[in-house]
Amino acid sequence: MNISLDLPSELENELSTEASHLKLPLSEYILRVLSFRPFLQNPPKTGPELVAYWESVGVIGSPPDIIDSQEQATANKTIGSSGFCVETRSILIVSSTK
């Protein structure tokens, strides 16, 4: 479906800036913002509800390609010369700009 909107220039600039920071095309960013609407209408009210939401959208939990999380965790660590464990896998950090 295609929809044409006349956005106020200030809103367009804000959305463009946010999309640029995420390295997304403006149309994809706007789609993500609109898709997030149900969450805003009924936000989690408890810690367990928030964790369940994060798991449902893939923010936390094991990536689907990892079959044995304990084995993967062991493989992700290497022992440095000082004897400390050093993480070698990337970690996704989600933050808000507001």
C-alpha positions in Angstrom: 0.0 0.0 0.0 1.3 3.5 -0.8 0.2 6.5 1.2 1.2 10.1 0.5 1.6 12.4 3.5 2.3 16.1 3.8 4.5 16.3 6.8 5.4 19.5 8.5 9.0 20.3 7.6 10.1 20.1 11.3 8.7 16.6 11.7 10.2 15.5 8.3 13.6 16.8 9.5 13.4 15.0 12.8 12.4 11.7 11.2 15.1 12.1 8.5 17.7 12.7 11.2 16.6 9.7 13.3 16.6 7.5 10.2 20.0 8.7 9.2 21.4 7.8 12.7 20.1 4.3 12.2 21.4 4.2 8.6 17.8 3.4 7.4 15.9 4.8 4.4 13.3 7.3 5.7 10.4 5.1 4.4 11.7 2.0 6.4 12.2 4.1 9.5 8.6 5.5 9.3 7.3 1.9 8.9 9.2 0.8 12.0 7.8 3.8 14.0 4.3 2.9 12.9 4.8 -0.8 13.6 5.8 0.2 17.2 2.4 1.8 17.8 0.7 -1.2 19.5 3.5 -1.3 22.1 2.9 2.4 22.9 -0.9 1.8 23.3 -0.4 -1.0 25.8 3.1 -0.8 27.2 4.4 -3.5 29.6 3.5 -2.8 33.2 5.8 -5.2 35.0 9.4 -6.4 34.5 8.3 -9.8 33.3 6.0 -8.3 30.7 8.8 -6.1 29.4 11.2 -9.1 29.2 8.5 -11.1 27.4 8.1 -8.2 24.9 11.9 -7.9 24.4 12.1 -11.7 23.7 9.2 -11.5 21.3 10.9 -8.9 19.2 14.3 -10.5 19.4 16.1 -7.8 21.5 17.1 -10.4 24.1 17.6 -14.2 23.9 19.7 -16.4 21.8 20.0 -15.7 18.1 18.1 -18.4 16.1 21.3 -19.8 14.6 22.7 -20.7 18.1 21.6 -24.2 19.0 23.5 -24.7 22.3 23.8 -21.3 24.1 26.2 -22.7 26.8 28.6 -24.1 24.1 28.4 -20.8 22.2 29.1 -18.8 25.3 32.2 -20.9 25.9 33.3 -20.5 22.3 32.8 -16.7 22.6 35.4 -16.4 25.4 39.1 -16.5 25.1 41.6 -16.3 27.9 43.9 -13.3 27.7 47.5 -13.4 28.9 46.4 -11.8 32.2 44.0 -14.7 32.9 40.8 -12.6 32.4 38.1 -13.7 30.0 37.6 -11.5 27.0 34.4 -11.5 25.0 35.0 -11.9 21.3 31.4 -11.7 20.1 29.6 -8.4 19.4 26.9 -7.3 21.8 23.8 -5.4 20.5 23.0 -2.4 22.7 19.6 -0.7 22.2 19.3 2.9 23.5 16.9 5.7 23.2 17.8 9.2 22.0 15.1 10.8 24.2 
